[in-house]
Amino acid sequence: MGREEYDLELPKVSPVDSGKQALDEESTDRLLDIVEKTPALHRLIFYLEFDTIRRPSEIKTLKKNSRYDNILRYEGKTRSITGTQHAVMTGRLMKAWDDYLLIRPIPATPEDDQYLILNSQGPYKGTKLHTITVIDKCIKELCAYAQVKLPEGEQPNSYLIKRTSITRQLKECPDPKIVQLQAGHTDLSTTMKYNRVTDEDVKNYLDVWEDKKGLINGSSHRRRSRKVMLLKNQEELNSGYRIIENEY
């Protein structure tokens, strides 16, 4: 007897309830592959948004001394459950940070020199960012380069990357409170608004859950296992391995 198949049809969440959407898995993977091949500024901005889940308004005010080893301290709207404004930096973000400092424009004034990201061209070259235009421009260029499939009604911008990051991390992280801390949300319910569960997610979970249950219960389910055994018979040596099915 084989395992029972589940044909689940979950209630659809209305656009009003689901709010803004995130990039799908394929587009996200393509974006992550592409970003490593882009200039330091693009990598820095993307990883600040994707890895530390920072808002563009928080990114533009970052200073060179905002980094303490692998901890990023920021000023902005969000505040973590610990009461502080910080996020943990990934290795790839720290590398992008260091790479950008090597090609960072010459600061126009000592005050501008305090800030991490500076305007790189035009009459404001070397000055701190006053708007998020440069940040959003980098994200738009990355999305265009990766040819990502945008959700209906969505535009390539920083908030799309932020939503995509939280959505993905909630699927991969065993404890949503870890994502809550990284995102700087004081309430877990705010983080869980980004939890986009699909029918396929539920089916995959049930498959894993049933497999674990079968291993615990033993005889509660009869399963077929495929075992690869090395045959010692001389006439079988040429074929190498034979797949033998055992039922228990």
MARBAMI-192866 format. One record per residue (C-alpha): residue in three letters; x, y, z. Coordinates in steps of 0.05 Angstrom, whole numbers, plus 5000, padded with zeros to 4 digits. Layout:
BEGIN
ALAXYZ/...
***
This chain:
BEGIN
MET500050005000/GLY502550684983/ARG501751345017/GLU495151695010/GLU495152304964/TYR492152954989/ASP488353414942/LEU487854054982/GLU484254674960/LEU485655235009/PRO481455865013/LYS484256414969/VAL486457055004/SER483357664974/PRO487758224947/VAL485158665003/ASP487558185056/SER494157985024/GLY496558685009/LYS502858794968/GLN506158184937/ALA513257934935/LEU517557644879/ASP516556904864/GLU522056394880/GLU524756364809/SER525557124802/THR528657164872/ASP533756634856/ARG535456964790/LEU536357634825/LEU540857334878/ASP545157024823/ILE545657664784/VAL547258144840/GLU554157834853/LYS556158054783/THR554258774792/PRO558159394817/ALA559559484891/LEU554160024901/HIS548759574873/ARG551058984916/LEU551359424978/ILE544359704970/PHE541359034952/TYR544358665011/LEU542459225059/GLU535259135036/PHE535158375028/ASP539758135084/THR538658655138/ILE531558835114/ARG532859575117/ARG528360125090/PRO531160595037/SER530261175085/GLU534660815135/ILE539860645083/LYS540861365060/THR542461595131/LEU547561045145/LYS554461285165/LYS561260975159/ASN561360845233/SER554460515232/ARG557859845227/TYR560559515290/ASP563958875269/ASN558058475241/ILE552658915272/LEU549259475233/ARG546360045274/TYR541360485238/GLU536761085250/GLY529661035227/LYS522460825239/THR523660105259/ARG526059885327/SER527459165346/ILE524158775402/THR530458905444/GLY529059645440/THR535259785398/GLN535859945324/HIS540659435296/ALA541158845249/VAL546158285239/MET550358355175/THR551957765130/GLY558857625102/ARG556857825032/LEU554058485057/MET560458635095/LYS564558485032/ALA560158944990/TRP560959485044/ASP568559425041/ASP568559404964/TYR564360034960/LEU568960425006/LEU574660294957/ILE570960644900/ARG566761144941/PRO566861844912/ILE571162374946/PRO566762724998/ALA564963444982/THR565363665055/PRO567563365122/GLU560163285140/ASP558862885077/ASP564862445094/GLN561062165154/TYR555861835110/LEU556661155078/ILE553461255009/LEU554961884969/ASN552362154903/SER557061924849/GLN555462404792/GLY552463064773/PRO552763724811/TYR551663364877/LYS557462884868/GLY560862724934/THR554962954977/LYS550562525022/LEU543862264996/HIS537962725008/THR532862264974/ILE532161524960/THR532661634884/VAL539661314879/ILE537460724921/ASP531160584880/LYS535060684815/CYS539960134834/ILE534159654850/LYS530659804784/GLU537159674746/LEU538159014782/CYS531058784768/ALA531658974695/TYR538358624689/ALA535657984721/GLN529258034680/VAL525057874742/LYS517657734735/LEU514158284774/PRO507658144811/GLU501558454778/GLY501159194793/GLU508059214825/GLN514059654806/PRO521359474818/ASN523159864881/SER526259794949/TYR519859594984/LEU518859014936/ILE525658744956/LYS524158835030/ARG517558455024/THR520957904983/SER526457825035/ILE521757765095/THR517257285056/ARG523056835037/GLN526256845106/LEU519656655139/LYS519456035095/GLU526655835110/CYS527456045182/PRO524855555236/ASP523356125285/PRO519456735259/LYS522057145318/ILE529057125286/VAL526157465225/GLN522357955270/LEU528758165304/GLN532558255238/ALA526758655208/GLY526359095270/HIS518958965283/THR516559085354/ASP510458635343/LEU510957935312/SER504158045278/THR507458565234/THR512658065210/MET507357525198/LYS503657975150/TYR509057795100/ASN507857045109/ARG505156845040/VAL503156115048/THR500855754985/ASP497455094972/GLU504054804949/ASP507355015015/VAL502054635054/LYS502654015011/ASN510254015018/TYR509654085093/LEU504653505098/ASP509253065057/VAL515053195105/TRP510453125166/GLU507652455142/ASP514652185127/LYS516852355198/LYS510552055227/GLY511651415189/LEU518751355215/ILE516251435287/ASN510250965282/GLY513950425244/SER508649935223/SER503050455217/HIS504850545144/ARG507650035096/ARG512850345052/ARG517350134996/SER524650295001/ARG529950264947/LYS536550014971/VAL542949994931/MET547149384946/LEU553949204920/LEU553548504889/LYS559348054904/ASN557647544852/GLN563147534800/GLU558447534741/GLU555048174766/LEU561448574775/ASN560948884706/SER554149184721/GLY556649444788/TYR550449574828/ARG543549274827/ILE537349624855/ILE533549154899/GLU526649344925/ASN524849104995/GLU518049185026/TYR516949245100/
***
